Structure formats: C-alpha cells, structure tokens
C-alpha cells in the first residue's frame, strides 16, 4: 500500500469518526426527546385515570 493510499484511508477514517460523533450526538438528542415525550404520556395517562375515577363516582 502506497503512502498516498494510507493517507487517503486515514482521511476517510477521520471523516467517518466525525460522522459517528455527529450521529451519536443526534441519538442522544433523540433519547432526550423520547424521555420528555414519555413523561408527557405518563402525565396524560395519570390524568385519564383521574378522569375515569371521577366519572365512576
């Protein structure tokens, strides 16, 4: 393998690492959004349970 090929491969590896880091950041942001959405859904469920309990009275 020539020096030029090695340098090209190293450049590609660095670009791939940058892409991986970007993707990991996006995944973390999405996980935070999912957690927030789950908390909202939990609150909705609790409210629905309270409404059902009130209707049964």
C-alpha positions in Angstrom: 0.0 0.0 0.0 1.4 3.4 -1.0 1.8 6.3 1.3 -0.9 8.1 -0.7 -3.3 5.3 -0.1 -2.5 5.2 3.6 -3.1 9.0 3.9 -6.3 8.7 1.9 -7.5 5.9 4.2 -6.6 7.9 7.3 -8.5 10.8 6.0 -11.5 8.6 5.3 -11.3 7.2 8.8 -11.2 10.7 10.4 -14.3 11.7 8.3 -16.1 8.5 9.4 -15.2 9.2 13.0 -16.6 12.7 12.7 -19.8 11.3 11.2 -20.1 8.8 14.0 -19.7 11.5 16.6 -22.4 13.6 14.9 -24.7 10.6 14.8 -24.1 9.9 18.5 -25.0 13.5 19.3 -28.2 13.1 17.3 -29.0 9.8 19.1 -28.5 11.5 22.5 -30.8 14.4 21.5 -33.4 11.9 20.3 -33.2 10.0 23.5 -33.8 13.1 25.5 -36.8 13.9 23.3 -38.1 10.4 23.9 -37.7 10.8 27.6 -39.6 14.1 27.5 -42.3 12.6 25.4 -42.6 9.6 27.7 -43.0 11.9 30.7 -45.8 13.7 28.9 -47.5 10.4 28.0 -47.2 9.4 31.7 -48.9 12.6 32.7 -51.7 12.1 30.2 -52.3 8.6 31.4 -52.4 9.8 35.0 -55.0 12.4 34.0 -57.0 9.9 32.1 -57.1 7.6 35.2 -58.2 10.6 37.4 -61.0 11.4 34.8 -62.2 7.8 34.8 -62.2 7.7 38.6 -64.2 10.9 38.7 -66.7 9.6 36.2 -67.2 6.5 38.2 -68.3 8.5 41.3 
